Amino acid sequence: MTPRDSIAIATAALKWAAAHERRRAATAEKRRADAAHRDLSVWSPDYWPTARRQSAADEAVSIARRRERKAVSALVKVCEEVRGSLLDADIADPASSTSRAPVLELSASFQQEA
């Protein structure tokens, strides 16, 4: 993997993380708006302002979800491009890795001595 690939993946991941946090914030605002609107009657003076707040929150969540999906698809695209350029030797197989077994045996031997 080249440094340029690493930068592309990190940039796409950061964009997704930012979009994810914005979506979570919009969803939290939607929950607060729904809770405020749920307890009001139609004749309350606060009913229509909270209805507008609820509608705006719904729209904000929709936009945030759309942007998050776009960021995820961009991240997937970058990862697929990088994975296609990797050699088989660059891809580590965690199932065939046996580097942890000696460490576990070593720690078990320290426990027996103590």
C-alpha positions in Angstrom: 0.0 0.0 0.0 1.4 3.3 -1.0 1.3 6.4 1.2 -1.1 7.9 -1.3 -3.5 5.0 -0.7 -3.2 5.4 3.0 -4.0 9.1 2.8 -7.0 8.4 0.5 -8.4 5.8 2.9 -7.8 8.0 6.0 -9.5 11.0 4.2 -12.5 8.9 3.2 -12.8 7.5 6.7 -12.6 10.9 8.3 -15.3 12.2 6.0 -17.5 9.3 6.9 -16.9 9.8 10.6 -17.8 13.4 10.3 -21.0 12.6 8.4 -21.9 9.9 10.9 -21.6 12.3 13.8 -23.7 14.9 12.0 -26.4 12.2 11.4 -26.3 11.2 15.0 -26.7 14.8 16.1 -29.6 15.3 13.6 -31.3 12.1 14.9 -30.9 13.3 18.5 -32.6 16.6 17.6 -35.4 14.8 15.8 -36.0 12.7 19.0 -36.1 15.9 21.1 -38.5 17.6 18.6 -40.7 14.5 18.5 -40.9 14.4 22.3 -41.7 18.1 22.5 -44.4 17.8 19.9 -46.0 14.6 21.2 -47.1 16.2 24.5 -48.9 19.2 22.9 -52.5 19.5 21.8 -53.5 21.2 18.5 -54.9 24.2 20.4 -51.6 24.9 22.3 -49.8 28.0 21.1 -46.6 26.0 20.9 -48.1 23.3 18.6 -47.3 24.8 15.2 -43.8 26.0 16.0 -42.9 22.5 17.4 -44.5 21.0 14.3 -42.3 23.1 12.1 -39.3 22.1 14.3 -40.2 18.5 13.9 -40.5 18.9 10.1 -37.2 20.6 9.9 -35.6 17.9 12.0 -37.0 15.2 9.8 -35.6 16.9 6.7 -32.2 17.4 8.5 -32.1 13.6 9.3 -32.9 12.7 5.7 -30.1 15.0 4.4 -27.6 13.7 7.0 -28.5 10.1 6.1 -28.0 10.8 2.4 -24.6 12.4 3.0 -23.5 9.6 5.3 -24.5 7.0 2.7 -22.5 8.9 0.1 -19.5 9.1 2.4 -19.7 5.3 3.1 -19.9 4.5 -0.6 -16.9 6.7 -1.3 -15.0 4.9 1.5 -15.9 1.5 0.0 -14.9 2.7 -3.4 -11.4 3.8 -2.2 -10.9 0.6 -0.2 -11.9 -1.5 -3.3 -9.4 0.4 -5.4 -6.6 0.0 -2.9 -7.4 -3.7 -2.4 -7.3 -4.3 -6.1 -3.8 -2.8 -6.3 -2.5 -4.9 -3.4 -0.4 -8.0 -3.9 -1.4 -11.2 -2.3 1.7 -11.0 -0.1 0.4 -7.7 1.3 -2.8 -9.1 2.6 -2.4 -10.7 6.0 -4.5 -13.8 6.9 -5.3 -13.6 10.6 -6.5 -17.2 10.6 -3.1 -18.6 9.6 -1.2 -16.3 12.1 0.3 -18.3 15.0 2.2 -15.5 16.6 -0.1 -15.4 19.6 0.4 -19.0 20.7 4.0 -18.6 22.1 3.0 -15.4 24.0 0.1 -17.3 25.7 2.4 -20.1 26.6 5.0 -17.7 27.9 2.5 -15.8 30.1 1.2 -19.2 31.4 4.8 -20.2 32.4 5.2 -16.9 34.3 2.1 -17.6 36.3 3.3 -21.0 37.3 6.6 -19.7 38.5 5.0 -17.0 40.6 
